[in-house]
Amino acid sequence: MMTPSERAESTEGDVAPEAYLAKLGEAGEGPHDIATAALMLSALDHPNRKLGPYRAHLSELGHGARVEAEFSPDAERAAEAVASVIAGRYGYDGDRMQYEAPGNADFLQVIEKRRGLPVALGILYIHAARAAGHESSGLFAPGHFMLRIAVKGSEAFVDPFNGGAALDRERLTSPRMGAAVFAEPPAPGAPSPFEAVSDIDLLLRLLNNIKGRALKGRDIARSLEIARRMTLIAPRRAGAWIDLGRLQEATGVLSAARSAFERALSLAPAGNALHNEAAIALQALKRRLN
């Protein structure tokens, strides 16, 4: 008889992470099996790591949440139940001691040490909530990450970084709490603070944390690789191609940068800010090439 790890390893075990993520990107914004997607992104940095135990752990989280869902008639109880599994039973929490550590956005390492960034932990909460049959998504909030769980017309807001603590909508939108939670106003055209974002948005945010830390450490090669992964899972995002093109240009890979800017130009509508940005970047690059 196969162990849970062996069963998990046999499922999708023959699918290379790169191929899985490319297929994910072609499928669009989601919803996806978001935890497996995060696992595959992390697996690119750990090519020799067996994923079976990690998949088995995700299955355990889902099973635990499904069992608890039997006693969750509304969103508030559902959120408490999911937190009791993720934070209570398995000990997941935010890493306050080493918040900037790169491993806090590396999904395999987050599972190993039970600590991580809000978005990495949030993916686990969303995975468990969906496994329990609940609707769940990440929420846009500059400087902060939350998630929403909905059950039978009721909703609850959860802070994955603080043990799955419940967040009250009225308190969050009050002048005092709003200043704390929403440290900066949303950018023009960005979703409102309580608007759900797609699974691709969450995965991009996870990758952006890794890229930001690489840039801060002046590791351009690492930043370039993460930017490439962002275009892999979001091939229709003009902004991702612009970021990749700028990093390619900075490293002297000018022909690839030109292709990236041209791709962005083809994706962004004429007159759009990203279209203009791509056009300016492409024009400047052509002058260099000439």
Contacts in CASP RR format, 6 or more apart in sequence:
PFRMAT RR
TARGET T0000
AUTHOR 0000-0000-0000
METHOD contacts of the structure
MODEL  1
MMTPSERAESTEGDVAPEAYLAKLGEAGEGPHDIATAALMLSALDHPNRK
LGPYRAHLSELGHGARVEAEFSPDAERAAEAVASVIAGRYGYDGDRMQYE
APGNADFLQVIEKRRGLPVALGILYIHAARAAGHESSGLFAPGHFMLRIA
VKGSEAFVDPFNGGAALDRERLTSPRMGAAVFAEPPAPGAPSPFEAVSDI
DLLLRLLNNIKGRALKGRDIARSLEIARRMTLIAPRRAGAWIDLGRLQEA
TGVLSAARSAFERALSLAPAGNALHNEAAIALQALKRRLN
2 10 0 8 1.000
3 56 0 8 1.000
4 56 0 8 1.000
4 59 0 8 1.000
4 60 0 8 1.000
5 50 0 8 1.000
5 52 0 8 1.000
5 53 0 8 1.000
5 55 0 8 1.000
5 56 0 8 1.000
6 52 0 8 1.000
7 56 0 8 1.000
8 51 0 8 1.000
8 52 0 8 1.000
8 53 0 8 1.000
8 54 0 8 1.000
8 55 0 8 1.000
8 56 0 8 1.000
8 58 0 8 1.000
8 59 0 8 1.000
9 50 0 8 1.000
9 51 0 8 1.000
9 52 0 8 1.000
9 55 0 8 1.000
11 55 0 8 1.000
12 20 0 8 1.000
12 36 0 8 1.000
12 55 0 8 1.000
13 51 0 8 1.000
13 52 0 8 1.000
17 40 0 8 1.000
17 41 0 8 1.000
17 43 0 8 1.000
17 44 0 8 1.000
18 44 0 8 1.000
18 232 0 8 1.000
20 36 0 8 1.000
20 37 0 8 1.000
20 40 0 8 1.000
21 37 0 8 1.000
21 40 0 8 1.000
21 41 0 8 1.000
21 44 0 8 1.000
21 229 0 8 1.000
21 232 0 8 1.000
21 233 0 8 1.000
22 232 0 8 1.000
24 32 0 8 1.000
24 37 0 8 1.000
24 40 0 8 1.000
24 233 0 8 1.000
25 200 0 8 1.000
25 232 0 8 1.000
25 233 0 8 1.000
25 234 0 8 1.000
25 235 0 8 1.000
26 235 0 8 1.000
28 200 0 8 1.000
28 236 0 8 1.000
29 198 0 8 1.000
29 199 0 8 1.000
29 200 0 8 1.000
29 201 0 8 1.000
30 198 0 8 1.000
30 199 0 8 1.000
30 200 0 8 1.000
31 130 0 8 1.000
31 137 0 8 1.000
31 198 0 8 1.000
31 199 0 8 1.000
32 199 0 8 1.000
32 200 0 8 1.000
33 127 0 8 1.000
34 123 0 8 1.000
34 126 0 8 1.000
34 127 0 8 1.000
34 199 0 8 1.000
34 202 0 8 1.000
34 203 0 8 1.000
35 58 0 8 1.000
35 107 0 8 1.000
35 123 0 8 1.000
35 124 0 8 1.000
35 126 0 8 1.000
35 127 0 8 1.000
36 55 0 8 1.000
36 58 0 8 1.000
37 199 0 8 1.000
37 203 0 8 1.000
37 233 0 8 1.000
38 107 0 8 1.000
38 120 0 8 1.000
38 123 0 8 1.000
38 203 0 8 1.000
38 206 0 8 1.000
39 51 0 8 1.000
39 54 0 8 1.000
39 55 0 8 1.000
39 58 0 8 1.000
39 107 0 8 1.000
39 108 0 8 1.000
41 107 0 8 1.000
41 203 0 8 1.000
41 206 0 8 1.000
41 207 0 8 1.000
41 229 0 8 1.000
41 233 0 8 1.000
42 106 0 8 1.000
42 107 0 8 1.000
42 108 0 8 1.000
42 109 0 8 1.000
43 49 0 8 1.000
43 51 0 8 1.000
43 108 0 8 1.000
44 229 0 8 1.000
45 106 0 8 1.000
45 108 0 8 1.000
46 108 0 8 1.000
49 108 0 8 1.000
54 108 0 8 1.000
54 111 0 8 1.000
57 111 0 8 1.000
58 127 0 8 1.000
61 85 0 8 1.000
61 86 0 8 1.000
61 90 0 8 1.000
61 124 0 8 1.000
61 127 0 8 1.000
61 128 0 8 1.000
61 131 0 8 1.000
62 85 0 8 1.000
62 127 0 8 1.000
62 128 0 8 1.000
62 131 0 8 1.000
62 132 0 8 1.000
63 131 0 8 1.000
64 85 0 8 1.000
64 89 0 8 1.000
64 128 0 8 1.000
64 132 0 8 1.000
65 81 0 8 1.000
65 82 0 8 1.000
65 85 0 8 1.000
65 128 0 8 1.000
65 129 0 8 1.000
65 131 0 8 1.000
65 132 0 8 1.000
66 131 0 8 1.000
66 132 0 8 1.000
66 133 0 8 1.000
68 81 0 8 1.000
68 82 0 8 1.000
68 84 0 8 1.000
68 85 0 8 1.000
68 132 0 8 1.000
69 78 0 8 1.000
69 81 0 8 1.000
69 132 0 8 1.000
69 133 0 8 1.000
69 134 0 8 1.000
71 77 0 8 1.000
71 81 0 8 1.000
72 78 0 8 1.000
72 80 0 8 1.000
72 81 0 8 1.000
72 132 0 8 1.000
72 134 0 8 1.000
72 151 0 8 1.000
73 151 0 8 1.000
73 152 0 8 1.000
74 151 0 8 1.000
74 152 0 8 1.000
74 154 0 8 1.000
75 134 0 8 1.000
75 149 0 8 1.000
75 150 0 8 1.000
75 151 0 8 1.000
75 152 0 8 1.000
75 153 0 8 1.000
75 154 0 8 1.000
75 155 0 8 1.000
75 156 0 8 1.000
76 154 0 8 1.000
76 156 0 8 1.000
76 166 0 8 1.000
77 151 0 8 1.000
78 129 0 8 1.000
78 132 0 8 1.000
78 134 0 8 1.000
78 149 0 8 1.000
78 151 0 8 1.000
78 156 0 8 1.000
79 129 0 8 1.000
79 149 0 8 1.000
79 156 0 8 1.000
79 157 0 8 1.000
79 158 0 8 1.000
79 164 0 8 1.000
79 166 0 8 1.000
80 166 0 8 1.000
81 132 0 8 1.000
82 125 0 8 1.000
82 128 0 8 1.000
82 129 0 8 1.000
82 132 0 8 1.000
82 134 0 8 1.000
82 149 0 8 1.000
82 158 0 8 1.000
82 164 0 8 1.000
83 125 0 8 1.000
83 158 0 8 1.000
83 163 0 8 1.000
83 164 0 8 1.000
83 165 0 8 1.000
85 128 0 8 1.000
86 92 0 8 1.000
86 121 0 8 1.000
86 124 0 8 1.000
86 125 0 8 1.000
86 128 0 8 1.000
86 160 0 8 1.000
86 163 0 8 1.000
86 164 0 8 1.000
87 93 0 8 1.000
87 163 0 8 1.000
87 164 0 8 1.000
88 163 0 8 1.000
90 114 0 8 1.000
91 114 0 8 1.000
92 114 0 8 1.000
92 115 0 8 1.000
92 116 0 8 1.000
92 121 0 8 1.000
92 124 0 8 1.000
92 160 0 8 1.000
92 163 0 8 1.000
93 114 0 8 1.000
93 115 0 8 1.000
93 121 0 8 1.000
93 161 0 8 1.000
93 162 0 8 1.000
93 163 0 8 1.000
94 115 0 8 1.000
94 116 0 8 1.000
94 117 0 8 1.000
94 118 0 8 1.000
94 121 0 8 1.000
94 160 0 8 1.000
94 161 0 8 1.000
94 162 0 8 1.000
94 163 0 8 1.000
95 101 0 8 1.000
95 104 0 8 1.000
95 113 0 8 1.000
95 115 0 8 1.000
95 116 0 8 1.000
95 117 0 8 1.000
98 104 0 8 1.000
99 117 0 8 1.000
100 213 0 8 1.000
102 210 0 8 1.000
102 213 0 8 1.000
102 214 0 8 1.000
103 109 0 8 1.000
103 110 0 8 1.000
103 116 0 8 1.000
104 110 0 8 1.000
104 115 0 8 1.000
104 116 0 8 1.000
104 117 0 8 1.000
104 120 0 8 1.000
104 209 0 8 1.000
105 116 0 8 1.000
105 117 0 8 1.000
105 119 0 8 1.000
105 120 0 8 1.000
105 206 0 8 1.000
105 207 0 8 1.000
105 209 0 8 1.000
105 210 0 8 1.000
105 213 0 8 1.000
106 210 0 8 1.000
107 120 0 8 1.000
107 123 0 8 1.000
107 206 0 8 1.000
110 116 0 8 1.000
110 117 0 8 1.000
110 120 0 8 1.000
110 121 0 8 1.000
110 124 0 8 1.000
117 145 0 8 1.000
117 161 0 8 1.000
117 206 0 8 1.000
117 209 0 8 1.000
118 144 0 8 1.000
118 145 0 8 1.000
118 159 0 8 1.000
118 160 0 8 1.000
118 161 0 8 1.000
119 145 0 8 1.000
119 202 0 8 1.000
119 205 0 8 1.000
119 206 0 8 1.000
119 209 0 8 1.000
120 206 0 8 1.000
121 160 0 8 1.000
121 161 0 8 1.000
122 138 0 8 1.000
122 145 0 8 1.000
122 147 0 8 1.000
122 160 0 8 1.000
122 202 0 8 1.000
123 202 0 8 1.000
123 206 0 8 1.000
124 160 0 8 1.000
125 136 0 8 1.000
125 147 0 8 1.000
125 158 0 8 1.000
125 160 0 8 1.000
125 164 0 8 1.000
126 136 0 8 1.000
126 137 0 8 1.000
126 138 0 8 1.000
126 147 0 8 1.000
126 202 0 8 1.000
129 135 0 8 1.000
129 136 0 8 1.000
129 147 0 8 1.000
129 149 0 8 1.000
130 136 0 8 1.000
134 149 0 8 1.000
134 150 0 8 1.000
134 151 0 8 1.000
135 149 0 8 1.000
135 150 0 8 1.000
135 151 0 8 1.000
136 147 0 8 1.000
136 148 0 8 1.000
136 149 0 8 1.000
136 150 0 8 1.000
137 147 0 8 1.000
137 148 0 8 1.000
137 196 0 8 1.000
137 197 0 8 1.000
137 199 0 8 1.000
138 145 0 8 1.000
138 146 0 8 1.000
138 147 0 8 1.000
138 148 0 8 1.000
138 196 0 8 1.000
138 197 0 8 1.000
138 201 0 8 1.000
138 202 0 8 1.000
139 145 0 8 1.000
139 146 0 8 1.000
139 147 0 8 1.000
139 148 0 8 1.000
139 157 0 8 1.000
139 193 0 8 1.000
139 194 0 8 1.000
139 195 0 8 1.000
139 196 0 8 1.000
139 197 0 8 1.000
140 186 0 8 1.000
140 190 0 8 1.000
140 191 0 8 1.000
140 192 0 8 1.000
140 193 0 8 1.000
140 195 0 8 1.000
140 197 0 8 1.000
140 201 0 8 1.000
141 181 0 8 1.000
141 182 0 8 1.000
141 193 0 8 1.000
142 182 0 8 1.000
142 183 0 8 1.000
142 184 0 8 1.000
142 185 0 8 1.000
142 186 0 8 1.000
142 187 0 8 1.000
142 190 0 8 1.000
143 182 0 8 1.000
143 183 0 8 1.000
143 184 0 8 1.000
144 181 0 8 1.000
144 182 0 8 1.000
144 183 0 8 1.000
145 160 0 8 1.000
145 161 0 8 1.000
145 205 0 8 1.000
146 157 0 8 1.000
146 158 0 8 1.000
146 159 0 8 1.000
146 160 0 8 1.000
146 167 0 8 1.000
147 157 0 8 1.000
147 158 0 8 1.000
147 160 0 8 1.000
148 155 0 8 1.000
148 156 0 8 1.000
148 157 0 8 1.000
148 158 0 8 1.000
148 194 0 8 1.000
148 196 0 8 1.000
149 155 0 8 1.000
149 156 0 8 1.000
149 158 0 8 1.000
150 156 0 8 1.000
156 166 0 8 1.000
157 166 0 8 1.000
157 167 0 8 1.000
157 168 0 8 1.000
157 169 0 8 1.000
157 172 0 8 1.000
158 164 0 8 1.000
158 165 0 8 1.000
158 166 0 8 1.000
158 167 0 8 1.000
159 165 0 8 1.000
159 166 0 8 1.000
159 167 0 8 1.000
167 181 0 8 1.000
169 194 0 8 1.000
171 177 0 8 1.000
172 178 0 8 1.000
172 181 0 8 1.000
172 193 0 8 1.000
173 193 0 8 1.000
181 193 0 8 1.000
182 193 0 8 1.000
186 192 0 8 1.000
186 193 0 8 1.000
191 197 0 8 1.000
200 233 0 8 1.000
200 234 0 8 1.000
200 237 0 8 1.000
203 233 0 8 1.000
204 230 0 8 1.000
204 233 0 8 1.000
204 234 0 8 1.000
204 237 0 8 1.000
204 240 0 8 1.000
207 226 0 8 1.000
207 229 0 8 1.000
207 230 0 8 1.000
207 233 0 8 1.000
208 230 0 8 1.000
210 222 0 8 1.000
210 226 0 8 1.000
211 222 0 8 1.000
211 223 0 8 1.000
211 226 0 8 1.000
211 227 0 8 1.000
211 230 0 8 1.000
212 223 0 8 1.000
214 220 0 8 1.000
214 222 0 8 1.000
214 223 0 8 1.000
214 226 0 8 1.000
215 223 0 8 1.000
220 247 0 8 1.000
220 250 0 8 1.000
220 251 0 8 1.000
221 251 0 8 1.000
223 247 0 8 1.000
224 244 0 8 1.000
224 247 0 8 1.000
224 248 0 8 1.000
224 251 0 8 1.000
227 240 0 8 1.000
227 243 0 8 1.000
227 244 0 8 1.000
227 245 0 8 1.000
227 247 0 8 1.000
228 244 0 8 1.000
230 237 0 8 1.000
230 240 0 8 1.000
230 243 0 8 1.000
230 244 0 8 1.000
231 237 0 8 1.000
231 240 0 8 1.000
231 241 0 8 1.000
231 244 0 8 1.000
231 260 0 8 1.000
234 240 0 8 1.000
236 267 0 8 1.000
237 267 0 8 1.000
238 263 0 8 1.000
238 264 0 8 1.000
238 265 0 8 1.000
238 267 0 8 1.000
238 268 0 8 1.000
238 272 0 8 1.000
238 274 0 8 1.000
238 275 0 8 1.000
238 278 0 8 1.000
239 264 0 8 1.000
239 268 0 8 1.000
239 274 0 8 1.000
241 260 0 8 1.000
241 261 0 8 1.000
241 263 0 8 1.000
241 264 0 8 1.000
241 267 0 8 1.000
241 278 0 8 1.000
242 260 0 8 1.000
242 261 0 8 1.000
242 264 0 8 1.000
242 274 0 8 1.000
242 277 0 8 1.000
242 278 0 8 1.000
242 281 0 8 1.000
244 260 0 8 1.000
245 256 0 8 1.000
245 257 0 8 1.000
245 260 0 8 1.000
245 261 0 8 1.000
245 264 0 8 1.000
245 281 0 8 1.000
246 257 0 8 1.000
246 281 0 8 1.000
248 254 0 8 1.000
248 256 0 8 1.000
248 257 0 8 1.000
248 260 0 8 1.000
249 257 0 8 1.000
249 281 0 8 1.000
249 285 0 8 1.000
254 285 0 8 1.000
254 288 0 8 1.000
254 289 0 8 1.000
257 285 0 8 1.000
258 282 0 8 1.000
258 285 0 8 1.000
258 286 0 8 1.000
258 289 0 8 1.000
261 278 0 8 1.000
261 281 0 8 1.000
261 282 0 8 1.000
261 285 0 8 1.000
262 278 0 8 1.000
262 282 0 8 1.000
264 274 0 8 1.000
264 275 0 8 1.000
264 277 0 8 1.000
264 278 0 8 1.000
265 275 0 8 1.000
265 278 0 8 1.000
265 279 0 8 1.000
265 282 0 8 1.000
267 274 0 8 1.000
268 274 0 8 1.000
268 275 0 8 1.000
268 278 0 8 1.000
269 275 0 8 1.000
END
